[in-house]
Amino acid sequence: MENRTVNITPEQIGQQYTFMMSVRAKTDSFSEENGRRPKAHVLTFGCQQNEADSEYIAGMAFKMGYELADNPEEAELIVVNTCAVREHAELKALSITGQFKHLKKKKPDLKIGICGCMVTQEHRKDDVKNKYPYVDFLFGTNMLWRFPEILLESFSRKKRLFYFDHESANIWEGLPVARESGFKAWISVMYGCNNFCSYCVVPYVRGRERSRQPEAIIEQIRELSKQGYKEFTLLGQNVNSYGKDLSIDYDFSDLLTDICKIEGDFWVRFMTSHPKDASEKLIDTMAREEKIVKHLHLPFQAGNDRVLKLMNRKYDSKGYFELVSYAKEKMPNVGLTSDVIVGFPTETDEEFEDTLEMLRKVEFDSVYSFIYSPRKDTPAASMEGQVPDEAKKRRFAKLLEVQNGITKDLNSEYVGKTIKILIEGKSKTDDNKYTGRNDKNRLVHIDGDESLVGKFCNVKIDRADTFAMYGTVIE
């Protein structure tokens, strides 16, 4: 699979702003007739990159005169941003889209669009074409920057629209963004993936790797820091490949170093790192720079070398363990998290034990564990020796048992200590608590009020369980 990188010009972005103003004229007319602004609802499935993309969709919608709505029932525009990493996410997106049929009947002028990774796959695009006739437009991951043009055309033409470009991989700058948080920001530093892990569709739906210019990233963060933002999460399918496609001698560690020179009191996070490209230079940079959180998300996926080779991961368990050992040496209190796939084709019970052994040796703060889900047209989907669902579920339960014990023990070590956390908002599980995270991404619940949200606080940890810690703010 080959993609050509296309740098979208300022003139092309300027044209999209012209389209935004044309849509704005329509939403102004709606406001005059109805006594309120039309509303837009953006629904997001999937990873942080999708969340970042949705903030741009919301930003463009707002620029076009829409108010942003949490409830689709209130909306005149619905955009569903989809994920393709697991079948469950695809089916959920399709199910919810199916529920919008009754909204279209009540409001025939309602515009419904689907974008993102799922519909970039041909078979899912065909599903929507054939089974969801009330969806007005679809666009692929490379077409996000043309959203205003697509929406305007949807107003002027009665036919359904399908915008896809499988040949190009785009880089663009300068679109409006409506950030969900006023103190935490997703910052995409690169897009796409070149790794072609045998279970993964990302290279097919997001294209090949391409990096944003460092000056654009640094300026974006500098402006947000001036606005008081306290945390920046740098995003890429493999951030350690950053800069390889640029004609300059500049890598991800160099970018981190330059970001840390920006004035302001803020944290820098990043994800995701691929073990084959994570270097000692990266770890040295993390250890040296105070603004970089001491949290490394480093997916190992499986602890058995034969399985790793089938996955096309391009590292072995020995090399992975040496890398995390180096991280622990340079940053003794580093927080380590990872991704694990359970039940990859042909994996035996004995080989799965190697994965459990890796959990015990490394002692991850937490892991994001997934039961293997076949993805259409990936090599793993057609492999012989697919693991039965019963065996997958049994292994998954065992993995959770082992990891939950490790996580609880590590959390318990914080009891009695005072740590710095960034308060994020009200707890989703306890209305009487507020929630924050420390630099290692540990969840902490506190007694507090709205005035603390978006601020760094010192918190003494009073107790801990498997999934969170509980503490008291120290003045």
One Martini backbone bead per residue (centre of mass of N, CA, C, O) as a GRO file, in nm:
protein
  475
    1MET     BB    1   0.093   0.038   0.026
    2GLU     BB    2   0.045   0.366  -0.122
    3ASN     BB    3   0.115   0.706  -0.033
    4ARG     BB    4   0.063   1.045  -0.090
    5THR     BB    5   0.175   1.335   0.028
    6VAL     BB    6  -0.045   1.613   0.116
    7ASN     BB    7  -0.018   1.958   0.123
    8ILE     BB    8  -0.227   2.175   0.241
    9THR     BB    9  -0.307   2.477   0.152
   10PRO     BB   10  -0.396   2.790   0.247
   11GLU     BB   11  -0.593   2.825   0.010
   12GLN     BB   12  -0.765   2.572   0.069
   13ILE     BB   13  -0.847   2.660   0.352
   14GLY     BB   14  -0.976   2.927   0.266
   15GLN     BB   15  -1.204   2.791   0.106
   16GLN     BB   16  -1.337   2.660   0.355
   17TYR     BB   17  -1.414   2.932   0.482
   18THR     BB   18  -1.608   3.006   0.258
   19PHE     BB   19  -1.799   2.770   0.308
   20MET     BB   20  -1.867   2.845   0.598
   21MET     BB   21  -2.012   3.114   0.521
   22SER     BB   22  -2.233   2.979   0.352
   23VAL     BB   23  -2.351   2.817   0.587
   24ARG     BB   24  -2.399   3.057   0.775
   25ALA     BB   25  -2.630   3.176   0.608
   26LYS     BB   26  -2.822   2.939   0.669
   27THR     BB   27  -2.816   2.953   0.985
   28ASP     BB   28  -2.922   3.242   0.999
   29SER     BB   29  -3.197   3.180   0.875
   30PHE     BB   30  -3.284   2.982   1.089
   31SER     BB   31  -3.275   3.183   1.326
   32GLU     BB   32  -3.490   3.380   1.219
   33GLU     BB   33  -3.723   3.158   1.201
   34ASN     BB   34  -3.667   3.014   1.517
   35GLY     BB   35  -3.501   3.177   1.751
   36ARG     BB   36  -3.239   2.995   1.688
   37ARG     BB   37  -2.984   2.794   1.685
   38PRO     BB   38  -2.845   2.553   1.542
   39LYS     BB   39  -2.755   2.208   1.599
   40ALA     BB   40  -2.466   2.008   1.699
   41HIS     BB   41  -2.369   1.656   1.682
   42VAL     BB   42  -2.079   1.485   1.816
   43LEU     BB   43  -1.982   1.146   1.764
   44THR     BB   44  -1.745   0.934   1.942
   45PHE     BB   45  -1.511   0.684   1.839
   46GLY     BB   46  -1.230   0.574   2.012
   47CYS     BB   47  -0.956   0.741   1.998
   48GLN     BB   48  -0.775   1.026   2.048
   49GLN     BB   49  -0.769   1.100   1.747
   50ASN     BB   50  -1.075   1.114   1.719
   51GLU     BB   51  -1.114   1.334   1.928
   52ALA     BB   52  -0.948   1.543   1.778
   53ASP     BB   53  -1.114   1.544   1.519
   54SER     BB   54  -1.387   1.628   1.654
   55GLU     BB   55  -1.289   1.912   1.737
   56TYR     BB   56  -1.280   2.009   1.442
   57ILE     BB   57  -1.569   1.957   1.363
   58ALA     BB   58  -1.687   2.139   1.585
   59GLY     BB   59  -1.538   2.397   1.498
   60MET     BB   60  -1.667   2.417   1.216
   61ALA     BB   61  -1.961   2.421   1.309
   62PHE     BB   62  -1.940   2.678   1.477
   63LYS     BB   63  -1.845   2.859   1.239
   64MET     BB   64  -2.131   2.780   1.084
   65GLY     BB   65  -2.356   2.835   1.339
   66TYR     BB   66  -2.339   2.619   1.553
   67GLU     BB   67  -2.449   2.458   1.817
   68LEU     BB   68  -2.349   2.255   2.077
   69ALA     BB   69  -2.467   1.915   2.135
   70ASP     BB   70  -2.537   1.635   2.345
   71ASN     BB   71  -2.819   1.601   2.199
   72PRO     BB   72  -2.953   1.460   1.913
   73GLU     BB   73  -3.255   1.555   1.943
   74GLU     BB   74  -3.160   1.874   1.899
   75ALA     BB   75  -3.052   1.834   1.614
   76GLU     BB   76  -2.946   1.941   1.267
   77LEU     BB   77  -2.658   1.798   1.324
   78ILE     BB   78  -2.492   1.483   1.251
   79VAL     BB   79  -2.173   1.339   1.363
   80VAL     BB   80  -2.002   1.028   1.300
   81ASN     BB   81  -1.710   0.911   1.460
   82THR     BB   82  -1.518   0.637   1.368
   83CYS     BB   83  -1.421   0.293   1.435
   84ALA     BB   84  -1.186  -0.009   1.343
   85VAL     BB   85  -1.030  -0.184   1.558
   86ARG     BB   86  -1.317  -0.296   1.649
   87GLU     BB   87  -1.616  -0.445   1.610
   88HIS     BB   88  -1.774  -0.322   1.843
   89ALA     BB   89  -1.745  -0.025   1.748
   90GLU     BB   90  -1.893  -0.061   1.480
   91LEU     BB   91  -2.165  -0.174   1.582
   92LYS     BB   92  -2.232   0.066   1.763
   93ALA     BB   93  -2.237   0.284   1.544
   94LEU     BB   94  -2.460   0.149   1.374
   95SER     BB   95  -2.678   0.134   1.591
   96ILE     BB   96  -2.700   0.439   1.647
   97THR     BB   97  -2.758   0.522   1.359
   98GLY     BB   98  -3.027   0.364   1.349
   99GLN     BB   99  -3.169   0.559   1.566
  100PHE     BB  100  -3.182   0.817   1.360
  101LYS     BB  101  -3.427   0.756   1.181
  102HIS     BB  102  -3.651   0.892   1.357
  103LEU     BB  103  -3.533   1.180   1.333
  104LYS     BB  104  -3.567   1.209   1.025
  105LYS     BB  105  -3.876   1.187   1.027
  106LYS     BB  106  -3.923   1.442   1.210
  107LYS     BB  107  -3.648   1.573   1.052
  108PRO     BB  108  -3.582   1.603   0.723
  109ASP     BB  109  -3.342   1.836   0.754
  110LEU     BB  110  -3.160   1.652   0.874
  111LYS     BB  111  -2.814   1.606   0.919
  112ILE     BB  112  -2.621   1.306   0.826
  113GLY     BB  113  -2.294   1.193   0.928
  114ILE     BB  114  -2.005   0.988   0.830
  115CYS     BB  115  -1.686   0.911   0.974
  116GLY     BB  116  -1.378   0.769   0.949
  117CYS     BB  117  -1.254   0.449   0.972
  118MET     BB  118  -1.492   0.264   0.903
  119VAL     BB  119  -1.579   0.409   0.617
  120THR     BB  120  -1.293   0.350   0.479
  121GLN     BB  121  -1.414   0.087   0.444
  122GLU     BB  122  -1.572  -0.069   0.195
  123HIS     BB  123  -1.781  -0.255   0.345
  124ARG     BB  124  -1.894  -0.020   0.527
  125LYS     BB  125  -1.972   0.175   0.312
  126ASP     BB  126  -2.179  -0.017   0.182
  127ASP     BB  127  -2.360  -0.051   0.424
  128VAL     BB  128  -2.453   0.245   0.436
  129LYS     BB  129  -2.558   0.276   0.151
  130ASN     BB  130  -2.776   0.025   0.177
  131LYS     BB  131  -2.892   0.059   0.505
  132TYR     BB  132  -2.859   0.405   0.524
  133PRO     BB  133  -3.041   0.629   0.347
  134TYR     BB  134  -3.044   0.879   0.572
  135VAL     BB  135  -2.758   0.925   0.502
  136ASP     BB  136  -2.598   1.202   0.350
  137PHE     BB  137  -2.283   1.156   0.448
  138LEU     BB  138  -1.944   1.063   0.357
  139PHE     BB  139  -1.607   1.049   0.514
  140GLY     BB  140  -1.283   1.028   0.526
  141THR     BB  141  -0.991   1.088   0.693
  142ASN     BB  142  -0.879   1.280   0.444
  143MET     BB  143  -1.163   1.475   0.451
  144LEU     BB  144  -1.195   1.663   0.699
  145TRP     BB  145  -1.107   1.947   0.572
  146ARG     BB  146  -1.393   1.923   0.380
  147PHE     BB  147  -1.655   1.955   0.549
  148PRO     BB  148  -1.781   2.225   0.449
  149GLU     BB  149  -1.814   2.138   0.154
  150ILE     BB  150  -1.995   1.892   0.209
  151LEU     BB  151  -2.226   2.037   0.354
  152LEU     BB  152  -2.296   2.239   0.132
  153GLU     BB  153  -2.362   2.024  -0.085
  154SER     BB  154  -2.593   1.892   0.078
  155PHE     BB  155  -2.782   2.143   0.048
  156SER     BB  156  -2.771   2.162  -0.286
  157ARG     BB  157  -2.805   1.845  -0.286
  158LYS     BB  158  -2.999   1.548  -0.295
  159LYS     BB  159  -2.772   1.371  -0.296
  160ARG     BB  160  -2.554   1.159  -0.190
  161LEU     BB  161  -2.234   1.162  -0.017
  162PHE     BB  162  -1.885   1.059  -0.124
  163TYR     BB  163  -1.573   1.104   0.051
  164PHE     BB  164  -1.274   0.975  -0.107
  165ASP     BB  165  -0.905   0.904  -0.048
  166HIS     BB  166  -0.665   0.641  -0.111
  167GLU     BB  167  -0.395   0.802  -0.225
  168SER     BB  168  -0.395   1.012   0.008
  169ALA     BB  169  -0.195   1.203   0.255
  170ASN     BB  170  -0.277   1.445   0.482
  171ILE     BB  171  -0.176   1.792   0.548
  172TRP     BB  172  -0.295   2.030   0.793
  173GLU     BB  173  -0.380   2.379   0.863
  174GLY     BB  174  -0.609   2.617   1.030
  175LEU     BB  175  -0.842   2.498   1.179
  176PRO     BB  176  -1.102   2.493   1.366
  177VAL     BB  177  -1.143   2.452   1.733
  178ALA     BB  178  -1.334   2.253   1.981
  179ARG     BB  179  -1.259   2.218   2.296
  180GLU     BB  180  -1.356   2.029   2.563
  181SER     BB  181  -1.119   2.166   2.704
  182GLY     BB  182  -0.954   2.437   2.901
  183PHE     BB  183  -0.665   2.247   2.991
  184LYS     BB  184  -0.683   2.015   2.770
  185ALA     BB  185  -0.478   1.882   2.490
  186TRP     BB  186  -0.489   1.770   2.174
  187ILE     BB  187  -0.187   1.675   1.974
  188SER     BB  188  -0.118   1.635   1.655
  189VAL     BB  189   0.196   1.523   1.503
  190MET     BB  190   0.068   1.271   1.349
  191TYR     BB  191  -0.005   1.038   1.080
  192GLY     BB  192  -0.044   0.723   1.065
  193CYS     BB  193   0.100   0.401   0.929
  194ASN     BB  194   0.386   0.150   0.871
  195ASN     BB  195   0.360  -0.144   1.025
  196PHE     BB  196   0.155  -0.377   0.974
  197CYS     BB  197  -0.002  -0.527   1.164
  198SER     BB  198  -0.181  -0.826   1.132
  199TYR     BB  199  -0.449  -0.696   1.308
  200CYS     BB  200  -0.444  -0.408   1.154
  201VAL     BB  201  -0.616  -0.113   0.994
  202VAL     BB  202  -0.476   0.167   1.008
  203PRO     BB  203  -0.308   0.189   0.738
  204TYR     BB  204  -0.579   0.171   0.563
  205VAL     BB  205  -0.747   0.426   0.709
  206ARG     BB  206  -0.481   0.646   0.758
  207GLY     BB  207  -0.229   0.572   0.632
  208ARG     BB  208   0.063   0.705   0.609
  209GLU     BB  209   0.323   0.852   0.739
  210ARG     BB  210   0.288   1.193   0.879
  211SER     BB  211   0.432   1.510   0.953
  212ARG     BB  212   0.440   1.775   1.126
  213GLN     BB  213   0.557   2.070   1.171
  214PRO     BB  214   0.724   2.187   1.439
  215GLU     BB  215   0.633   2.487   1.430
  216ALA     BB  216   0.327   2.431   1.446
  217ILE     BB  217   0.324   2.283   1.716
  218ILE     BB  218   0.464   2.493   1.896
  219GLU     BB  219   0.268   2.727   1.841
  220GLN     BB  220   0.014   2.588   1.946
  221ILE     BB  221   0.119   2.547   2.239
  222ARG     BB  222   0.191   2.836   2.305
  223GLU     BB  223  -0.099   2.949   2.286
  224LEU     BB  224  -0.227   2.758   2.499
  225SER     BB  225  -0.045   2.842   2.733
  226LYS     BB  226  -0.144   3.138   2.738
  227GLN     BB  227  -0.448   3.025   2.806
  228GLY     BB  228  -0.381   2.790   3.047
  229TYR     BB  229  -0.279   2.529   2.972
  230LYS     BB  230  -0.177   2.204   3.145
  231GLU     BB  231  -0.218   1.986   2.901
  232PHE     BB  232  -0.031   1.776   2.665
  233THR     BB  233  -0.122   1.546   2.403
  234LEU     BB  234   0.066   1.356   2.200
  235LEU     BB  235  -0.017   1.237   1.870
  236GLY     BB  236   0.024   0.891   1.750
  237GLN     BB  237   0.061   0.580   1.636
  238ASN     BB  238   0.394   0.659   1.615
  239VAL     BB  239   0.585   0.890   1.760
  240ASN     BB  240   0.881   0.767   1.696
  241SER     BB  241   0.839   0.851   1.375
  242TYR     BB  242   0.888   1.128   1.397
  243GLY     BB  243   1.039   1.294   1.106
  244LYS     BB  244   1.114   1.078   0.880
  245ASP     BB  245   0.952   1.255   0.642
  246LEU     BB  246   1.146   1.478   0.690
  247SER     BB  247   1.399   1.716   0.566
  248ILE     BB  248   1.514   1.665   0.869
  249ASP     BB  249   1.714   1.663   1.168
  250TYR     BB  250   1.431   1.534   1.335
  251ASP     BB  251   1.277   1.425   1.632
  252PHE     BB  252   1.081   1.352   1.896
  253SER     BB  253   1.285   1.442   2.113
  254ASP     BB  254   1.324   1.725   1.995
  255LEU     BB  255   1.033   1.815   2.026
  256LEU     BB  256   1.014   1.787   2.331
  257THR     BB  257   1.239   1.985   2.400
  258ASP     BB  258   1.102   2.236   2.267
  259ILE     BB  259   0.840   2.235   2.428
  260CYS     BB  260   0.986   2.272   2.715
  261LYS     BB  261   1.066   2.583   2.641
  262ILE     BB  262   0.798   2.669   2.700
  263GLU     BB  263   0.611   2.873   2.859
  264GLY     BB  264   0.493   2.727   3.157
  265ASP     BB  265   0.252   2.532   3.348
  266PHE     BB  266   0.310   2.202   3.227
  267TRP     BB  267   0.217   1.905   3.067
  268VAL     BB  268   0.363   1.615   2.894
  269ARG     BB  269   0.224   1.393   2.668
  270PHE     BB  270   0.223   1.054   2.508
  271MET     BB  271   0.078   0.886   2.209
  272THR     BB  272   0.225   0.614   2.069
  273SER     BB  273   0.459   0.368   2.143
  274HIS     BB  274   0.698   0.181   1.973
  275PRO     BB  275   0.930  -0.050   2.060
  276LYS     BB  276   1.108  -0.041   1.792
  277ASP     BB  277   1.146   0.300   1.834
  278ALA     BB  278   1.217   0.316   2.114
  279SER     BB  279   1.455   0.509   2.287
  280GLU     BB  280   1.704   0.623   2.487
  281LYS     BB  281   1.662   0.917   2.410
  282LEU     BB  282   1.372   0.936   2.504
  283ILE     BB  283   1.424   0.860   2.803
  284ASP     BB  284   1.627   1.083   2.860
  285THR     BB  285   1.429   1.313   2.805
  286MET     BB  286   1.223   1.242   3.020
  287ALA     BB  287   1.425   1.260   3.263
  288ARG     BB  288   1.515   1.566   3.213
  289GLU     BB  289   1.219   1.671   3.172
  290GLU     BB  290   0.983   1.812   3.380
  291LYS     BB  291   0.724   1.835   3.182
  292ILE     BB  292   0.750   1.538   3.152
  293VAL     BB  293   0.594   1.276   3.212
  294LYS     BB  294   0.629   0.965   3.408
  295HIS     BB  295   0.491   0.822   3.131
  296LEU     BB  296   0.478   0.495   2.965
  297HIS     BB  297   0.336   0.393   2.662
  298LEU     BB  298   0.403   0.031   2.589
  299PRO     BB  299   0.321  -0.190   2.372
  300PHE     BB  300   0.337  -0.561   2.369
  301GLN     BB  301   0.066  -0.769   2.334
  302ALA     BB  302   0.300  -1.002   2.378
  303GLY     BB  303   0.520  -1.254   2.541
  304ASN     BB  304   0.556  -1.412   2.272
  305ASP     BB  305   0.766  -1.453   2.001
  306ARG     BB  306   0.591  -1.601   1.797
  307VAL     BB  307   0.350  -1.409   1.816
  308LEU     BB  308   0.499  -1.148   1.748
  309LYS     BB  309   0.573  -1.238   1.461
  310LEU     BB  310   0.279  -1.274   1.361
  311MET     BB  311   0.216  -0.964   1.427
  312ASN     BB  312   0.455  -0.779   1.326
  313ARG     BB  313   0.638  -0.618   1.561
  314LYS     BB  314   0.970  -0.616   1.560
  315TYR     BB  315   1.008  -0.771   1.840
  316ASP     BB  316   1.108  -0.886   2.157
  317SER     BB  317   1.092  -0.966   2.486
  318LYS     BB  318   1.381  -0.888   2.557
  319GLY     BB  319   1.385  -0.602   2.433
  320TYR     BB  320   1.150  -0.493   2.594
  321PHE     BB  321   1.265  -0.535   2.881
  322GLU     BB  322   1.519  -0.361   2.842
  323LEU     BB  323   1.367  -0.095   2.797
  324VAL     BB  324   1.210  -0.082   3.071
  325SER     BB  325   1.466  -0.102   3.244
  326TYR     BB  326   1.584   0.166   3.151
  327ALA     BB  327   1.350   0.341   3.246
  328LYS     BB  328   1.381   0.261   3.550
  329GLU     BB  329   1.670   0.364   3.582
  330LYS     BB  330   1.609   0.671   3.496
  331MET     BB  331   1.297   0.621   3.625
  332PRO     BB  332   1.206   0.484   3.915
  333ASN     BB  333   0.886   0.618   3.898
  334VAL     BB  334   0.770   0.501   3.656
  335GLY     BB  335   0.492   0.483   3.445
  336LEU     BB  336   0.346   0.176   3.324
  337THR     BB  337   0.191   0.103   3.012
  338SER     BB  338  -0.040  -0.115   2.817
  339ASP     BB  339  -0.095  -0.349   2.553
  340VAL     BB  340  -0.326  -0.638   2.511
  341ILE     BB  341  -0.360  -0.950   2.341
  342VAL     BB  342  -0.614  -1.196   2.341
  343GLY     BB  343  -0.620  -1.465   2.128
  344PHE     BB  344  -0.433  -1.508   1.912
  345PRO     BB  345  -0.366  -1.675   1.655
  346THR     BB  346  -0.237  -1.990   1.786
  347GLU     BB  347  -0.247  -1.939   2.072
  348THR     BB  348  -0.144  -2.074   2.363
  349ASP     BB  349  -0.149  -2.133   2.690
  350GLU     BB  350   0.160  -2.125   2.721
  351GLU     BB  351   0.200  -1.851   2.571
  352PHE     BB  352   0.021  -1.685   2.761
  353GLU     BB  353   0.212  -1.710   3.008
  354ASP     BB  354   0.416  -1.500   2.895
  355THR     BB  355   0.232  -1.260   2.942
  356LEU     BB  356   0.206  -1.289   3.249
  357GLU     BB  357   0.511  -1.266   3.302
  358MET     BB  358   0.537  -0.974   3.203
  359LEU     BB  359   0.358  -0.848   3.415
  360ARG     BB  360   0.531  -0.939   3.661
  361LYS     BB  361   0.807  -0.812   3.579
  362VAL     BB  362   0.714  -0.508   3.525
  363GLU     BB  363   0.472  -0.378   3.667
  364PHE     BB  364   0.215  -0.243   3.574
  365ASP     BB  365  -0.012  -0.008   3.634
  366SER     BB  366  -0.150  -0.072   3.347
  367VAL     BB  367  -0.387  -0.230   3.116
  368TYR     BB  368  -0.495  -0.272   2.780
  369SER     BB  369  -0.734  -0.514   2.718
  370PHE     BB  370  -0.786  -0.758   2.444
  371ILE     BB  371  -0.985  -0.930   2.248
  372TYR     BB  372  -0.955  -1.076   1.970
  373SER     BB  373  -1.035  -0.905   1.651
  374PRO     BB  374  -1.130  -0.954   1.348
  375ARG     BB  375  -1.001  -0.798   1.051
  376LYS     BB  376  -1.073  -0.716   0.757
  377ASP     BB  377  -0.794  -0.785   0.542
  378THR     BB  378  -0.620  -0.912   0.746
  379PRO     BB  379  -0.397  -1.157   0.804
  380ALA     BB  380  -0.520  -1.273   1.077
  381ALA     BB  381  -0.815  -1.341   0.974
  382SER     BB  382  -0.687  -1.596   0.781
  383MET     BB  383  -0.587  -1.763   0.995
  384GLU     BB  384  -0.509  -2.038   1.130
  385GLY     BB  385  -0.611  -2.096   1.458
  386GLN     BB  386  -0.852  -1.993   1.593
  387VAL     BB  387  -0.957  -1.891   1.893
  388PRO     BB  388  -1.170  -1.972   2.111
  389ASP     BB  389  -1.384  -1.791   2.299
  390GLU     BB  390  -1.351  -1.942   2.567
  391ALA     BB  391  -1.042  -1.909   2.582
  392LYS     BB  392  -1.029  -1.604   2.573
  393LYS     BB  393  -1.199  -1.549   2.830
  394ARG     BB  394  -1.019  -1.704   3.026
  395ARG     BB  395  -0.760  -1.538   2.979
  396PHE     BB  396  -0.875  -1.261   3.038
  397ALA     BB  397  -0.943  -1.317   3.336
  398LYS     BB  398  -0.652  -1.380   3.421
  399LEU     BB  399  -0.526  -1.111   3.345
  400LEU     BB  400  -0.697  -0.936   3.534
  401GLU     BB  401  -0.614  -1.070   3.796
  402VAL     BB  402  -0.314  -1.004   3.782
  403GLN     BB  403  -0.325  -0.693   3.726
  404ASN     BB  404  -0.504  -0.601   3.964
  405GLY     BB  405  -0.301  -0.683   4.181
  406ILE     BB  406  -0.075  -0.493   4.091
  407THR     BB  407  -0.227  -0.223   4.099
  408LYS     BB  408  -0.306  -0.228   4.398
  409ASP     BB  409  -0.019  -0.239   4.513
  410LEU     BB  410   0.081   0.028   4.383
  411ASN     BB  411  -0.134   0.212   4.508
  412SER     BB  412  -0.067   0.147   4.813
  413GLU     BB  413   0.217   0.300   4.811
  414TYR     BB  414   0.072   0.596   4.836
  415VAL     BB  415   0.000   0.582   5.115
  416GLY     BB  416   0.084   0.895   5.278
  417LYS     BB  417   0.132   1.049   5.027
  418THR     BB  418   0.238   1.330   4.826
  419ILE     BB  419   0.076   1.455   4.530
  420LYS     BB  420   0.054   1.562   4.199
  421ILE     BB  421  -0.244   1.704   4.051
  422LEU     BB  422  -0.494   1.715   3.794
  423ILE     BB  423  -0.795   1.864   3.782
  424GLU     BB  424  -1.084   1.756   3.581
  425GLY     BB  425  -1.344   1.684   3.772
  426LYS     BB  426  -1.608   1.518   3.812
  427SER     BB  427  -1.707   1.231   3.913
  428LYS     BB  428  -1.850   0.939   3.757
  429THR     BB  429  -1.902   0.768   4.050
  430ASP     BB  430  -1.901   1.046   4.244
  431ASP     BB  431  -2.072   1.334   4.321
  432ASN     BB  432  -1.873   1.410   4.580
  433LYS     BB  433  -1.640   1.408   4.369
  434TYR     BB  434  -1.315   1.464   4.250
  435THR     BB  435  -1.090   1.448   3.960
  436GLY     BB  436  -0.757   1.310   3.899
  437ARG     BB  437  -0.406   1.324   3.789
  438ASN     BB  438  -0.106   1.212   3.765
  439ASP     BB  439   0.189   1.176   3.589
  440LYS     BB  440   0.108   0.846   3.578
  441ASN     BB  441  -0.218   0.832   3.542
  442ARG     BB  442  -0.347   0.835   3.816
  443LEU     BB  443  -0.637   0.795   3.987
  444VAL     BB  444  -0.802   1.070   4.174
  445HIS     BB  445  -0.994   1.126   4.464
  446ILE     BB  446  -1.178   1.417   4.588
  447ASP     BB  447  -1.242   1.676   4.790
  448GLY     BB  448  -1.439   1.948   4.642
  449ASP     BB  449  -1.446   2.199   4.379
  450GLU     BB  450  -1.474   2.387   4.091
  451SER     BB  451  -1.212   2.566   4.148
  452LEU     BB  452  -1.003   2.316   4.084
  453VAL     BB  453  -1.046   2.306   3.796
  454GLY     BB  454  -0.742   2.308   3.614
  455LYS     BB  455  -0.557   2.233   3.861
  456PHE     BB  456  -0.291   2.212   4.063
  457CYS     BB  457  -0.243   1.959   4.326
  458ASN     BB  458  -0.189   1.867   4.652
  459VAL     BB  459  -0.207   1.515   4.754
  460LYS     BB  460  -0.316   1.311   5.009
  461ILE     BB  461  -0.307   0.972   5.054
  462ASP     BB  462  -0.545   0.758   5.219
  463ARG     BB  463  -0.641   0.557   4.982
  464ALA     BB  464  -0.668   0.228   4.804
  465ASP     BB  465  -0.736   0.074   4.494
  466THR     BB  466  -0.744  -0.061   4.188
  467PHE     BB  467  -0.878   0.214   4.025
  468ALA     BB  468  -0.803   0.405   4.281
  469MET     BB  469  -0.755   0.708   4.459
  470TYR     BB  470  -0.761   0.872   4.791
  471GLY     BB  471  -0.781   1.227   4.888
  472THR     BB  472  -0.618   1.530   5.018
  473VAL     BB  473  -0.597   1.854   5.008
  474ILE     BB  474  -0.305   2.057   5.012
  475GLU     BB  475  -0.228   2.389   5.085
   0.00000   0.00000   0.00000
